[in-house]
Amino acid sequence: MTAYAQIGAFLVVAALLCSPAIAERKYSDWGPVVNLGCGTINSASDDQGPAISKDGRGLYFGSNRASPDASGGFDVYVAQRPSADGPWGMPRNLGPTVNSPGTDNIPSLSRDEHWMFFNSNRAGSLGDVDLYASYRAHVHDDFAWETPFNLGPGVNTVGFDAGAIYFENEEGGRPLLFFGSGPALATSDIWVAELQPDGTFGNKQLVAELNSPQADQRPSIRFDGLEMIFFSNRTGSTLGPTGVPSSDLWVATRRSVNENWETPVILGPVVNTPSNEINPYISPDGQTLYFASNRGECGGNDLYMTTRTKLKGKD
């Protein structure tokens, strides 16, 4: 090899080592997917939109299961367990303070767990589905949520607004709300809105580098703001039984919270299947991914999880 060839090879390797795909690798690959349990967490109906608490003991999700205390179509439920690796108890409906006769679905928690965000088409919504928030003073009381309120026209439209995740930048700056929005679910894109000093969200901005002509929805962002997982049926997704792309989980990374996202890549066949994988939620420590899929183990959509480990020497 000539000296010029050696220099060229060195520059290629150096570029690869500095690329976001390698530079931002802090975790192992995602492991085998596990169903959260038929007859406990999962029912014969649709169970979707999971969100896990920081201590791993509270699992929130939406379900349209048959239940004596159900308020309408989908309601928000919570399941509890005594420890982060203990068995889940039976899910409980959050009750009429949170749930309405309409659809209430896809909850998520702020990092301090005082706030819960979710979708609803309840009376008073601005359009098809809107985003709402509820506050609780006591973060260890899963039934202390106050009356939800609509997040307003900076976020919500006459169309489909759903799948919110609240991100508080540890490096400073105002908190951000990432979510999906569009005339309908099938044409939704990922947007972001900034929390204003008066407590409302400013006008949303399109996160153009994450979106496709197909549905892009329910973004979930890692606590450091450098990884986002969402679901999409964009070109490159796994083909379903009819030959049409199914909804898969996709991931995008970035070097810092001040930079644009890199081009999203599909999570691959360990997580994705020819069925639909939707509603991802990254655990607060970044090492567990919860999502829903209709791969058909318990009923309609079921809740699943996959885990990964922190690579040694990575912060």
Secondary structure, DSSP 4 states (H G I P E B T S, - for coil): --HHHHHHHHHHHHHHHHSHHHHT--B------EE--BTTTB-SS-EEEEEE-TTS-EEEEEE----TT--SSSEEEEEE-SSTTSPPPPPEE--TTT--SS-EEEEEE-TTSSEEEEEE--TT-SSSBEEEEEE-S-TT-TT-PPPPEE--TTT--SSEEEEEEEE--TTSS--EEEEEEESSGGG-EEEEEEBPTTSSB---EE-GGG--SS-EEEEEE-TTSSEEEEEE--TTSPB-TTSSB--EEEEEE-SSTTSPPPPPEE--TTT--SS-EEEEEE-TTSSEEEEEE-SSSSSSSEEEEEE--BPTT--
